[in-house]
Amino acid sequence: MAQIRGTAGYNLGNQNPFGGPGRQDATDDPSPLDAIREQTSKIEDWLDTLSDPVKPYLPAIGRFLIVVTFLEDALRILTQWNDQLLYLHDYRHIPRGLTHLFLIINVIAMTVCSVMVIGRKMSEYAVAGLIGVVITQALGYGLIFDLNFFLRNLSVMGGLLMVLSDSWVRKTFAPAGLPSIDEKDRKMYFQLAGRVLLIFLFVGFVFAGEWSFGRVLVILIGFVACIMVVVGFKAKWSAVMLVVILSIFNLLVNNFWTLHPHHPHKDFAKYDFFQILSIVGGLLLLVNMGPGQFSVDEKKKVY
C-alpha cells in the first residue's frame, strides 16, 4: 500500500496529474502508416496461407511463363515461314540469304534458351541469348522505335533478370558454401533492375487504348502497385495485385481464341497475350523470392 500511495502521490508510472493520458498511453496510439502496415501485413499473411499449396511450384511456373512468349514466337515463325521471309525481304529490304539465316538463328536461339531456362541449366547464357533475340528482332523487324513494343520488351527483359536472380538465390544453398560478396552484390543489383523493368508494361498500358472510368481506376490501382514494387514496399503483396490485374486484362482484351483465324488482329492479340504471360511469370518469381536487399521491406527488417 505504501508503494501504491508513493506512486500516486508523485505522479509516477506515466500518470498525468491533470487526469489526461500519460506519456505511454499517448505513444501507444498507432499512426495511420502503422495502421496501413498492419492491415497489409494481415493481407500478406493471408496470401501466404492461401498460396502454401502452390508455393513450391511457383519458381517452375514463373520460369515457364517467362519464356512462353519465346516458344510461341518460334512456333509462329515456323508456321508462317513464307510470310516472314516475304516481310523481311520486301518491307525490310534484307537479302534473301540473310532472311533465312536470321529466322533460323532466332528459332534455334529461342527454343534452346527457353528449354535451358525451364530446366535451370546455364541460366546466365540462356538469359543472355533471349535478351539478344529481343534486341535482334527489334532491329530486324524495325520495331526499335515503337514505344509500345519497346516498353513491353523492357518488361520481358525484367522478367529475364528475375530468372538470373532466382538462379543466384538458389546457388546460396549450394553445398560448396556461401556465395562471395561480389555474387551477393550482383544478385541485389539484378533484383532491383528486374523489379524496375517489370513495371514498364504498365506504363505502356497507360498510353494505349481508349479512356474510360474503369480504365482510369485500374491505372490508379496499378500505378500504386507499380510504385510499391519499384521501392520494394510490401513488394510481394503488390506483385500479386499486378498479377491479378494483368491476368484479368489479358483474358478480357487479348482473347485471340475468340477471333476468326483470318482476323487481321489475331496475331497481334496472340503476341500481346503471351508477352503479358511472360511478365506475369517475372512477377511470380518476385512473389516467390522477395524484392531483395535494395528494398523498403528489407530495410524494415534491419531496423
Salt bridges, closest charged atoms under 4 A:
GLU38 OE2 - LYS42 NZ 3.84
GLU44 OE1 - LYS234 NZ 3.67
ASP48 OD1 - LYS55 NZ 3.87
ASP52 OD1 - LYS55 NZ 3.54
ASP73 OD1 - ARG76 NH2 2.15
ASP90 OD1 - HIS89 ND1 2.87
GLU124 OE2 - LYS171 NZ 3.03
ASP166 OD2 - ARG63 NE 3.23
ASP166 OD2 - ARG170 NE 3.28
GLU183 OE1 - ARG186 NH2 3.92
ASP272 OD1 - ARG152 NH1 3.77
GLU298 OE2 - LYS301 NZ 3.30
